[in-house]
Every structure is written in C-alpha cells, then in structure tokens.
Amino acid sequence: RPVEGPAGTKQDLRSFKLILEYIKALPVSVNVAFLTGQETDFILVSCTGSGIELNRREQVLKAKKAGEDSLRRSGLGYTIIRPGPLMEEPGGQRALIFDQGNRISQGISCADVADICVKALHDSTARNKSFDVCYECVAEPGKELYELVAHLPDKANNYLTPALSVLEKNT
C-alpha cells in the first residue's frame, strides 16, 4: 500500500529504480539447441529467508520457491543465488561461504553479491545451480554447519569455480 513520502506525496513500496550496465539477452524465438550452452542465461537473486519478519516469512518463502521453480522449468540456463541478509559495506573484505541446504544466516555485502552475479554469467560451473552465500562465521565447537568452500573474493582469481564445483546442479 502507498506510504506517506516527503511533502505529503504517496510512494508505492513496490516501485524501485534499477541501473544496468550489462544485459545478456536471448533472441525472442529461442532455439532449444541455443539453450544448451555452457554459460548461464539468467541470474535470479533470491533470498535465504534470514532477516525476514516472522509474520511475513512464510508468505515470502512460498513466493520465492514458486519463482525459483518456474525458472528451473523455463528451459533457460540459470543460476539462483540466495544471499544472506544484505549489508551496505565494501565487498571483497571477508571470506565467503557457499552452501546448499538452507543453513545460512550470516549477512553479506551487496557488492559481493553483485560480483558473484557477474562472475556467474560467464562461469560454466554456475549453470543450473542454486546456492546460498554469506560471510564466513566462526561456529561454536561441535556446532559447525558447513565448511568453508571459498576464500576472499579477489579480482586476480576466480573464486567462484572452486566454490561451486562441489555443489549439486538443479537444487
């Protein structure tokens, strides 16, 4: 529902602005052979569910699952990225955890998520994979949920390939 904005104007919470610098587009009449390429055709930034208000969580997760399932059935080569709660801070400063299994609860920089998206467009190991990503955290002894499968993001190397190579496709 619209909310009261500056100077009495109404603002719709569903509206947003998006500035794009790169788009990878498919032709309108898509040939099935074209869709069997090695690179990802579509990146979906979804969510892990962490940080969502409890009274809206079930509704959000249901919509998220429906959107992800629709993309999987589309025939496009996809990558679904589920970041932990987004944080406004510089990227490339902390080690990243890549996981499957809805166990992520730590936050991650918006800049690191953007970097993962760009790298996933041109990395064949990202094609048809869904994964959660967040910053590394130190778990209490005996309560470790996942192992570190990546290191500090670095422009000099491709951290995404080794991190995703151990994850399953179509999850």
TORPA-4810 file (N, C-alpha, C, O; in nm, 3 decimals):
<nodes>
NODE_1_0.085_-0.117_0.000_0.000_0.000_0.000_0.089_0.123_0.000_0.198_0.119_0.057_R
NODE_2_0.047_0.229_-0.061_0.129_0.351_-0.066_0.155_0.405_0.075_0.069_0.396_0.163_P
NODE_3_0.273_0.462_0.094_0.307_0.523_0.222_0.332_0.672_0.201_0.363_0.717_0.091_V
NODE_4_0.317_0.746_0.307_0.336_0.891_0.303_0.484_0.922_0.281_0.568_0.877_0.359_E
NODE_5_0.516_0.996_0.177_0.654_1.033_0.146_0.679_1.178_0.182_0.599_1.238_0.253_G
NODE_6_0.791_1.235_0.134_0.822_1.374_0.163_0.718_1.468_0.103_0.666_1.444_-0.006_P
NODE_7_0.689_1.572_0.174_0.595_1.677_0.131_0.457_1.621_0.097_0.390_1.672_0.007_A
NODE_8_0.414_1.518_0.169_0.279_1.465_0.153_0.258_1.379_0.030_0.144_1.342_0.001_G
NODE_9_0.363_1.344_-0.045_0.347_1.260_-0.163_0.332_1.115_-0.122_0.382_1.074_-0.017_T
NODE_10_0.263_1.039_-0.204_0.245_0.895_-0.178_0.352_0.817_-0.255_0.378_0.846_-0.372_K
NODE_11_0.412_0.719_-0.189_0.515_0.638_-0.251_0.474_0.491_-0.242_0.440_0.442_-0.134_Q
NODE_12_0.476_0.422_-0.356_0.442_0.281_-0.361_0.566_0.200_-0.324_0.669_0.213_-0.390_D
NODE_13_0.558_0.116_-0.219_0.673_0.038_-0.174_0.718_-0.067_-0.275_0.829_-0.118_-0.265_L
NODE_14_0.634_-0.099_-0.372_0.670_-0.199_-0.473_0.750_-0.139_-0.587_0.800_-0.213_-0.672_R
NODE_15_0.764_-0.007_-0.593_0.840_0.055_-0.701_0.986_0.067_-0.660_1.019_0.080_-0.542_S
NODE_16_1.073_0.062_-0.760_1.216_0.075_-0.734_1.285_0.121_-0.862_1.226_0.118_-0.970_F
NODE_17_1.409_0.165_-0.849_1.490_0.204_-0.964_1.603_0.103_-0.978_1.655_0.053_-0.878_K
NODE_18_1.640_0.074_-1.100_1.747_-0.020_-1.126_1.833_0.036_-1.239_1.781_0.066_-1.346_L
NODE_19_1.961_0.049_-1.216_2.054_0.097_-1.317_2.135_-0.022_-1.365_2.200_-0.090_-1.285_I
NODE_20_2.132_-0.048_-1.494_2.200_-0.163_-1.551_2.321_-0.118_-1.632_2.316_-0.018_-1.703_L
NODE_21_2.429_-0.195_-1.620_2.546_-0.170_-1.702_2.568_-0.284_-1.801_2.642_-0.266_-1.898_E
NODE_22_2.507_-0.399_-1.779_2.529_-0.515_-1.864_2.402_-0.599_-1.867_2.343_-0.628_-1.763_Y
NODE_23_2.361_-0.639_-1.987_2.247_-0.729_-2.001_2.287_-0.837_-2.102_2.337_-0.807_-2.210_I
NODE_24_2.264_-0.960_-2.064_2.284_-1.071_-2.156_2.144_-1.111_-2.201_2.066_-1.163_-2.120_K
NODE_25_2.110_-1.089_-2.328_1.974_-1.109_-2.376_1.966_-1.230_-2.469_2.063_-1.267_-2.534_A
NODE_26_1.847_-1.291_-2.473_1.819_-1.403_-2.561_1.729_-1.355_-2.674_1.647_-1.266_-2.654_L
NODE_27_1.742_-1.414_-2.793_1.651_-1.377_-2.902_1.507_-1.416_-2.867_1.485_-1.507_-2.787_P
NODE_28_1.410_-1.349_-2.928_1.269_-1.375_-2.899_1.230_-1.517_-2.935_1.164_-1.584_-2.856_V
NODE_29_1.269_-1.564_-3.052_1.238_-1.703_-3.088_1.358_-1.789_-3.050_1.453_-1.803_-3.127_S
NODE_30_1.353_-1.844_-2.932_1.466_-1.919_-2.877_1.467_-2.061_-2.932_1.366_-2.131_-2.926_V
NODE_31_1.580_-2.102_-2.985_1.600_-2.236_-3.035_1.647_-2.323_-2.918_1.733_-2.280_-2.841_N
NODE_32_1.592_-2.444_-2.905_1.628_-2.531_-2.794_1.779_-2.561_-2.794_1.839_-2.570_-2.687_V
NODE_33_1.839_-2.575_-2.909_1.983_-2.600_-2.916_2.062_-2.484_-2.857_2.169_-2.503_-2.799_A
NODE_34_2.009_-2.364_-2.873_2.075_-2.245_-2.819_2.081_-2.251_-2.667_2.176_-2.202_-2.606_F
NODE_35_1.980_-2.310_-2.605_1.971_-2.313_-2.459_2.060_-2.418_-2.395_2.062_-2.430_-2.272_L
NODE_36_2.132_-2.493_-2.473_2.220_-2.596_-2.416_2.363_-2.547_-2.404_2.455_-2.628_-2.392_T
NODE_37_2.384_-2.418_-2.408_2.517_-2.360_-2.398_2.580_-2.386_-2.262_2.520_-2.448_-2.174_G
NODE_38_2.701_-2.336_-2.247_2.776_-2.358_-2.125_2.756_-2.248_-2.021_2.776_-2.271_-1.902_Q
NODE_39_2.718_-2.128_-2.066_2.705_-2.017_-1.973_2.561_-2.002_-1.924_2.467_-2.049_-1.987_E
NODE_40_2.549_-1.936_-1.811_2.419_-1.906_-1.753_2.346_-1.804_-1.839_2.405_-1.706_-1.884_T
NODE_41_2.217_-1.826_-1.862_2.135_-1.732_-1.939_2.064_-1.633_-1.849_2.036_-1.520_-1.890_D
NODE_42_2.034_-1.673_-1.724_1.953_-1.591_-1.635_2.002_-1.607_-1.492_2.021_-1.719_-1.444_F
NODE_43_2.023_-1.494_-1.425_2.062_-1.494_-1.284_1.942_-1.448_-1.202_1.884_-1.343_-1.231_I
NODE_44_1.905_-1.525_-1.102_1.798_-1.485_-1.010_1.859_-1.467_-0.873_1.914_-1.561_-0.815_L
NODE_45_1.850_-1.345_-0.819_1.892_-1.322_-0.682_1.769_-1.339_-0.596_1.679_-1.255_-0.597_V
NODE_46_1.765_-1.447_-0.523_1.652_-1.484_-0.438_1.686_-1.444_-0.295_1.746_-1.339_-0.273_S
NODE_47_1.648_-1.524_-0.198_1.684_-1.494_-0.058_1.689_-1.624_0.020_1.632_-1.725_-0.021_C
NODE_48_1.758_-1.620_0.133_1.765_-1.738_0.220_1.649_-1.743_0.317_1.617_-1.849_0.371_T
NODE_49_1.587_-1.630_0.340_1.480_-1.622_0.438_1.526_-1.559_0.568_1.444_-1.518_0.650_G
NODE_50_1.657_-1.550_0.588_1.711_-1.487_0.709_1.683_-1.338_0.706_1.694_-1.274_0.601_S
NODE_51_1.647_-1.284_0.818_1.623_-1.141_0.826_1.483_-1.097_0.787_1.453_-0.978_0.792_G
NODE_52_1.398_-1.191_0.748_1.259_-1.157_0.711_1.174_-1.162_0.836_1.188_-1.253_0.918_I
NODE_53_1.087_-1.065_0.851_0.998_-1.060_0.968_0.921_-1.191_0.977_0.873_-1.243_0.876_E
NODE_54_0.908_-1.244_1.097_0.843_-1.374_1.116_0.700_-1.379_1.064_0.657_-1.481_1.010_L
NODE_55_0.625_-1.268_1.079_0.485_-1.268_1.034_0.473_-1.268_0.881_0.364_-1.297_0.831_N
NODE_56_0.579_-1.238_0.806_0.576_-1.239_0.659_0.662_-1.350_0.600_0.658_-1.373_0.480_R
NODE_57_0.737_-1.417_0.683_0.835_-1.514_0.634_0.775_-1.625_0.549_0.826_-1.653_0.440_R
NODE_58_0.668_-1.688_0.596_0.606_-1.797_0.521_0.558_-1.751_0.383_0.577_-1.821_0.284_E
NODE_59_0.496_-1.634_0.378_0.446_-1.579_0.252_0.562_-1.551_0.155_0.553_-1.583_0.036_Q
NODE_60_0.668_-1.493_0.205_0.784_-1.460_0.121_0.851_-1.587_0.071_0.885_-1.596_-0.047_V
NODE_61_0.871_-1.685_0.157_0.938_-1.809_0.117_0.854_-1.889_0.016_0.910_-1.955_-0.071_L
NODE_62_0.722_-1.883_0.028_0.635_-1.952_-0.068_0.648_-1.887_-0.207_0.659_-1.958_-0.307_K
NODE_63_0.647_-1.754_-0.213_0.663_-1.683_-0.339_0.802_-1.707_-0.398_0.817_-1.724_-0.519_A
NODE_64_0.903_-1.709_-0.313_1.041_-1.734_-0.355_1.052_-1.872_-0.420_1.110_-1.885_-0.528_K
NODE_65_0.997_-1.973_-0.356_1.003_-2.109_-0.408_0.931_-2.121_-0.542_0.980_-2.187_-0.633_K
NODE_66_0.816_-2.057_-0.555_0.741_-2.061_-0.681_0.820_-1.996_-0.794_0.823_-2.048_-0.905_A
NODE_67_0.884_-1.884_-0.766_0.965_-1.816_-0.867_1.085_-1.899_-0.910_1.115_-1.909_-1.029_G
NODE_68_1.153_-1.959_-0.813_1.268_-2.042_-0.844_1.227_-2.165_-0.925_1.294_-2.200_-1.022_E
NODE_69_1.116_-2.231_-0.887_1.068_-2.348_-0.960_1.030_-2.312_-1.104_1.057_-2.388_-1.196_D
NODE_70_0.969_-2.197_-1.122_0.932_-2.152_-1.255_1.055_-2.132_-1.343_1.055_-2.170_-1.460_S
NODE_71_1.159_-2.074_-1.287_1.283_-2.054_-1.361_1.346_-2.189_-1.398_1.394_-2.205_-1.511_L
NODE_72_1.347_-2.284_-1.307_1.405_-2.416_-1.335_1.333_-2.485_-1.450_1.396_-2.553_-1.531_R
NODE_73_1.201_-2.467_-1.459_1.121_-2.530_-1.565_1.126_-2.454_-1.697_1.078_-2.505_-1.798_R
NODE_74_1.184_-2.335_-1.699_1.178_-2.249_-1.817_1.262_-2.299_-1.935_1.235_-2.261_-2.049_S
NODE_75_1.361_-2.382_-1.910_1.450_-2.425_-2.017_1.573_-2.338_-2.031_1.665_-2.373_-2.104_G
NODE_76_1.576_-2.226_-1.962_1.693_-2.139_-1.964_1.803_-2.197_-1.875_1.774_-2.266_-1.777_L
NODE_77_1.926_-2.168_-1.908_2.036_-2.198_-1.818_2.034_-2.091_-1.710_2.038_-1.972_-1.741_G
NODE_78_2.028_-2.130_-1.586_2.006_-2.034_-1.478_2.109_-2.050_-1.368_2.177_-2.152_-1.359_Y
NODE_79_2.119_-1.949_-1.286_2.190_-1.956_-1.158_2.100_-1.885_-1.058_2.059_-1.771_-1.080_T
NODE_80_2.069_-1.952_-0.948_1.988_-1.892_-0.842_2.079_-1.868_-0.723_2.137_-1.962_-0.667_I
NODE_81_2.092_-1.742_-0.685_2.179_-1.702_-0.575_2.091_-1.658_-0.460_2.006_-1.570_-0.475_I
NODE_82_2.111_-1.720_-0.343_2.034_-1.683_-0.224_2.131_-1.625_-0.120_2.189_-1.698_-0.040_R
NODE_83_2.147_-1.493_-0.122_2.237_-1.432_-0.025_2.173_-1.423_0.113_2.050_-1.420_0.126_P
NODE_84_2.258_-1.420_0.216_2.210_-1.390_0.350_2.166_-1.244_0.353_2.168_-1.178_0.249_G
NODE_85_2.127_-1.193_0.468_2.083_-1.053_0.478_2.188_-0.959_0.418_2.306_-0.967_0.451_P
NODE_86_2.142_-0.869_0.331_2.233_-0.778_0.261_2.281_-0.666_0.351_2.205_-0.612_0.433_L
NODE_87_2.410_-0.632_0.335_2.471_-0.528_0.416_2.536_-0.425_0.323_2.595_-0.460_0.221_M
NODE_88_2.525_-0.299_0.359_2.588_-0.191_0.283_2.729_-0.170_0.336_2.751_-0.091_0.428_E
NODE_89_2.825_-0.240_0.277_2.965_-0.225_0.314_3.049_-0.266_0.193_2.997_-0.332_0.102_E
NODE_90_3.176_-0.228_0.190_3.261_-0.264_0.075_3.272_-0.416_0.060_3.271_-0.490_0.158_P
NODE_91_3.281_-0.461_-0.063_3.295_-0.603_-0.090_3.441_-0.645_-0.091_3.531_-0.561_-0.086_G
NODE_92_3.463_-0.776_-0.097_3.597_-0.830_-0.107_3.679_-0.823_0.021_3.801_-0.833_0.017_G
NODE_93_3.613_-0.806_0.134_3.686_-0.790_0.260_3.685_-0.914_0.348_3.770_-0.927_0.437_Q
NODE_94_3.591_-1.005_0.325_3.576_-1.121_0.412_3.556_-1.247_0.330_3.508_-1.241_0.216_R
NODE_95_3.591_-1.362_0.387_3.574_-1.490_0.320_3.425_-1.522_0.305_3.343_-1.481_0.387_A
NODE_96_3.393_-1.594_0.199_3.254_-1.629_0.168_3.229_-1.777_0.190_3.317_-1.860_0.170_L
NODE_97_3.106_-1.808_0.230_3.058_-1.946_0.242_2.958_-1.968_0.129_2.865_-1.888_0.112_I
NODE_98_2.975_-2.074_0.052_2.879_-2.116_-0.049_2.821_-2.248_0.000_2.896_-2.339_0.034_F
NODE_99_2.689_-2.259_0.003_2.627_-2.376_0.063_2.494_-2.405_-0.005_2.436_-2.318_-0.070_D
NODE_100_2.446_-2.527_0.010_2.312_-2.566_-0.030_2.250_-2.634_0.091_2.313_-2.719_0.153_Q
NODE_101_2.130_-2.598_0.125_2.068_-2.665_0.237_2.003_-2.573_0.338_1.966_-2.617_0.446_G
NODE_102_1.987_-2.446_0.304_1.912_-2.354_0.390_1.971_-2.343_0.530_1.898_-2.344_0.629_N
NODE_103_2.104_-2.334_0.539_2.170_-2.324_0.669_2.240_-2.190_0.690_2.308_-2.171_0.790_R
NODE_104_2.224_-2.099_0.597_2.295_-1.971_0.601_2.216_-1.870_0.683_2.094_-1.858_0.667_I
NODE_105_2.285_-1.798_0.770_2.217_-1.695_0.848_2.298_-1.566_0.857_2.245_-1.463_0.899_S
NODE_106_2.424_-1.569_0.817_2.508_-1.451_0.824_2.476_-1.356_0.708_2.415_-1.396_0.609_Q
NODE_107_2.516_-1.232_0.721_2.496_-1.133_0.617_2.604_-1.139_0.511_2.698_-1.218_0.520_G
NODE_108_2.589_-1.053_0.410_2.686_-1.042_0.301_2.672_-0.904_0.239_2.563_-0.847_0.237_I
NODE_109_2.781_-0.851_0.189_2.782_-0.721_0.125_2.708_-0.725_-0.009_2.720_-0.822_-0.083_S
NODE_110_2.633_-0.621_-0.039_2.567_-0.609_-0.169_2.671_-0.615_-0.281_2.646_-0.673_-0.387_C
NODE_111_2.788_-0.554_-0.257_2.895_-0.553_-0.358_2.944_-0.694_-0.387_2.973_-0.726_-0.502_A
NODE_112_2.955_-0.779_-0.285_2.998_-0.918_-0.307_2.892_-0.996_-0.384_2.926_-1.079_-0.469_D
NODE_113_2.765_-0.972_-0.356_2.657_-1.039_-0.430_2.662_-0.997_-0.577_2.647_-1.082_-0.666_V
NODE_114_2.682_-0.869_-0.603_2.691_-0.821_-0.740_2.808_-0.886_-0.813_2.796_-0.925_-0.929_A
NODE_115_2.922_-0.899_-0.745_3.039_-0.962_-0.806_3.012_-1.109_-0.839_3.053_-1.157_-0.944_D
NODE_116_2.944_-1.178_-0.750_2.908_-1.318_-0.774_2.816_-1.329_-0.896_2.832_-1.419_-0.978_I
NODE_117_2.721_-1.238_-0.908_2.629_-1.239_-1.024_2.704_-1.223_-1.155_2.679_-1.298_-1.250_C
NODE_118_2.794_-1.128_-1.161_2.871_-1.104_-1.285_2.958_-1.225_-1.317_2.963_-1.267_-1.433_V
NODE_119_3.025_-1.280_-1.219_3.110_-1.397_-1.242_3.026_-1.518_-1.286_3.069_-1.595_-1.371_K
NODE_120_2.907_-1.534_-1.228_2.821_-1.649_-1.261_2.773_-1.646_-1.406_2.745_-1.751_-1.464_A
NODE_121_2.763_-1.527_-1.465_2.720_-1.517_-1.605_2.815_-1.589_-1.700_2.773_-1.639_-1.804_L
NODE_122_2.942_-1.595_-1.664_3.043_-1.649_-1.755_3.117_-1.769_-1.697_3.227_-1.801_-1.742_H
NODE_123_3.060_-1.834_-1.599_3.124_-1.949_-1.535_3.036_-2.072_-1.554_2.925_-2.077_-1.502_D
NODE_124_3.083_-2.169_-1.629_3.001_-2.287_-1.659_2.966_-2.368_-1.535_2.866_-2.440_-1.536_S
NODE_125_3.044_-2.358_-1.428_3.010_-2.432_-1.306_2.888_-2.374_-1.236_2.829_-2.440_-1.151_T
NODE_126_2.850_-2.251_-1.270_2.734_-2.187_-1.207_2.603_-2.222_-1.279_2.495_-2.202_-1.224_A
NODE_127_2.613_-2.275_-1.400_2.493_-2.303_-1.480_2.406_-2.410_-1.413_2.455_-2.515_-1.373_R
NODE_128_2.277_-2.380_-1.402_2.176_-2.470_-1.344_2.206_-2.509_-1.200_2.183_-2.623_-1.159_N
NODE_129_2.258_-2.414_-1.124_2.282_-2.436_-0.982_2.211_-2.330_-0.899_2.194_-2.216_-0.941_K
NODE_130_2.171_-2.373_-0.781_2.113_-2.284_-0.681_2.202_-2.295_-0.557_2.241_-2.405_-0.519_S
NODE_131_2.233_-2.183_-0.496_2.318_-2.189_-0.378_2.295_-2.069_-0.288_2.250_-1.963_-0.332_F
NODE_132_2.326_-2.089_-0.162_2.321_-1.983_-0.061_2.462_-1.929_-0.045_2.559_-2.002_-0.064_D
NODE_133_2.474_-1.801_-0.011_2.606_-1.742_0.009_2.599_-1.639_0.121_2.503_-1.563_0.132_V
NODE_134_2.703_-1.637_0.204_2.712_-1.538_0.310_2.857_-1.525_0.353_2.944_-1.595_0.300_C
NODE_135_2.883_-1.437_0.447_3.017_-1.426_0.502_3.046_-1.542_0.595_2.956_-1.598_0.657_Y
NODE_136_3.173_-1.577_0.602_3.219_-1.681_0.693_3.193_-1.637_0.837_3.210_-1.520_0.872_E
NODE_137_3.153_-1.731_0.919_3.139_-1.703_1.061_3.210_-1.814_1.138_3.235_-1.922_1.084_C
NODE_138_3.242_-1.788_1.260_3.308_-1.888_1.343_3.200_-1.954_1.429_3.139_-1.890_1.514_V
NODE_139_3.177_-2.082_1.405_3.075_-2.157_1.479_3.133_-2.208_1.610_3.254_-2.225_1.625_A
NODE_140_3.045_-2.231_1.704_3.087_-2.291_1.830_3.136_-2.433_1.805_3.084_-2.501_1.717_E
NODE_141_3.236_-2.479_1.881_3.287_-2.615_1.861_3.174_-2.718_1.870_3.092_-2.715_1.962_P
NODE_142_3.171_-2.809_1.774_3.069_-2.914_1.770_2.940_-2.871_1.703_2.852_-2.954_1.683_G
NODE_143_2.928_-2.744_1.667_2.805_-2.695_1.604_2.832_-2.640_1.464_2.756_-2.557_1.415_K
NODE_144_2.938_-2.687_1.400_2.970_-2.641_1.266_2.862_-2.693_1.171_2.827_-2.811_1.175_E
NODE_145_2.810_-2.606_1.086_2.704_-2.644_0.993_2.756_-2.668_0.853_2.695_-2.744_0.777_L
NODE_146_2.865_-2.605_0.816_2.915_-2.615_0.680_3.065_-2.590_0.683_3.120_-2.542_0.782_Y
NODE_147_3.129_-2.623_0.573_3.272_-2.596_0.566_3.297_-2.482_0.470_3.218_-2.459_0.378_E
NODE_148_3.405_-2.412_0.489_3.443_-2.302_0.403_3.482_-2.357_0.267_3.573_-2.440_0.259_L
NODE_149_3.416_-2.314_0.161_3.447_-2.364_0.027_3.496_-2.252_-0.064_3.503_-2.272_-0.186_V
NODE_150_3.528_-2.139_-0.010_3.583_-2.030_-0.091_3.672_-1.946_-0.002_3.678_-1.964_0.119_A
NODE_151_3.740_-1.853_-0.065_3.829_-1.765_0.010_3.791_-1.621_-0.020_3.687_-1.595_-0.080_H
NODE_152_3.873_-1.529_0.021_3.843_-1.389_-0.003_3.820_-1.362_-0.151_3.900_-1.405_-0.234_L
NODE_153_3.712_-1.293_-0.185_3.692_-1.255_-0.324_3.811_-1.172_-0.370_3.860_-1.085_-0.298_P
NODE_154_3.857_-1.199_-0.490_3.978_-1.136_-0.540_3.963_-1.115_-0.690_3.924_-1.207_-0.762_D
NODE_155_3.993_-0.997_-0.737_3.983_-0.969_-0.881_4.089_-1.044_-0.960_4.075_-1.059_-1.081_K
NODE_156_4.196_-1.091_-0.894_4.306_-1.157_-0.963_4.279_-1.306_-0.986_4.353_-1.370_-1.060_A
NODE_157_4.174_-1.362_-0.925_4.145_-1.504_-0.946_3.995_-1.527_-0.950_3.917_-1.439_-0.916_N
NODE_158_3.956_-1.646_-0.992_3.815_-1.681_-0.998_3.781_-1.770_-0.880_3.803_-1.891_-0.884_N
NODE_159_3.729_-1.711_-0.775_3.693_-1.787_-0.655_3.564_-1.865_-0.674_3.538_-1.959_-0.598_Y
NODE_160_3.483_-1.830_-0.774_3.353_-1.892_-0.790_3.362_-2.037_-0.838_3.290_-2.123_-0.788_L
NODE_161_3.450_-2.065_-0.934_3.461_-2.201_-0.989_3.492_-2.305_-0.882_3.419_-2.404_-0.874_T
NODE_162_3.597_-2.288_-0.800_3.621_-2.391_-0.699_3.511_-2.400_-0.593_3.485_-2.508_-0.540_P
NODE_163_3.447_-2.289_-0.563_3.341_-2.290_-0.463_3.218_-2.366_-0.512_3.157_-2.441_-0.436_A
NODE_164_3.182_-2.347_-0.640_3.060_-2.410_-0.692_3.082_-2.551_-0.745_2.986_-2.626_-0.761_L
NODE_165_3.206_-2.588_-0.773_3.231_-2.720_-0.831_3.190_-2.835_-0.739_3.164_-2.945_-0.786_S
NODE_166_3.184_-2.811_-0.609_3.145_-2.917_-0.515_2.995_-2.919_-0.488_2.947_-3.008_-0.417_V
NODE_167_2.920_-2.823_-0.543_2.776_-2.816_-0.520_2.700_-2.889_-0.629_2.749_-2.902_-0.741_L
NODE_168_2.579_-2.936_-0.596_2.496_-3.010_-0.689_2.423_-2.918_-0.785_2.393_-2.804_-0.751_E
NODE_169_2.393_-2.970_-0.906_2.312_-2.896_-1.002_2.164_-2.916_-0.969_2.126_-3.013_-0.904_K
NODE_170_2.081_-2.821_-1.015_1.935_-2.830_-1.005_1.885_-2.850_-0.864_1.803_-2.939_-0.839_N
NODE_171_1.933_-2.771_-0.771_1.885_-2.782_-0.633_1.800_-2.661_-0.598_1.750_-2.651_-0.486_T
</nodes>
